């Protein structure tokens, strides 16, 4: 596999960052995960815009412009010749002195990798079991607006879910409100309304989340962004997760209870697939 790091395209085995890179030492950085469909990065501009906002918030000066990153991404996809894949962009503050201070950090590190996605299996469509995690997201955390590389809470929540025989973990915030899953945004159906969590309570403003809301508007479906507790979520008439890599993933069980499928989820998923083909 060919990767991109700090302006160069090199074989994966030759790509290295120094031991004192702050992304490695402290999780001091950002990342974006972008779906590649038919050789084209889907909604890359929106991902780069969020990356730029996050870099400004963290006071990291990106070494390349969004236009340059777009060109590098397309070249990397072409170098690897993957039609359906996931592109990951990672930006760290770069190498620096020991400690938390950012005053003497060097040039930022910018890396990109691309990973092939397995072909979909029509006989076994992707669907997940979901369990509530014991880990909690801080309510009102400003960092929740960005994909920082400090994701140990999500890692532990996913591991906890897997240990319990589930595919994904549902995260609550410190107020006991539903926020998101370990790796995506949460949607549910209630009385023909497509609902999701407002971003202010700890949920990431996901790119696929925004695409789904866009699709719902185009389909004439009612949407609502509302705070919800576990007891209310259990009354949902359908639940699904959105993320860049897999798009829409229906939830078939929640904390051990079966979740009835909603035909609205299928309509939205179909429209999303058509959008991937079109864009």
Secondary structure, 3 states (H helix, E strand, C coil): CEEEECCEEEEHHHCCCCCCEHHHHHCCEEEEEEEEECCEECCHHHHHHHHHHHHHHHCCCCCCCHHHHHHHHHHHHHHHCCCCEEEEEEEECCECCCCCCCCCCCCCEEEEEEEECCCCCCCCCCEEEEEEEEEEECCCCHHHHCCECCCHHHHHHHHHHHHCCCCEEEEEECCCCEEEECCEEEEEEECCEEEECCHHHCCCCCHHHHHHHHHHHHHCCEEEECCCCHHHHCCCCCEEEEECCCEEEEEEEECCEECCCCHHHHHHHHHHHHHHHHC
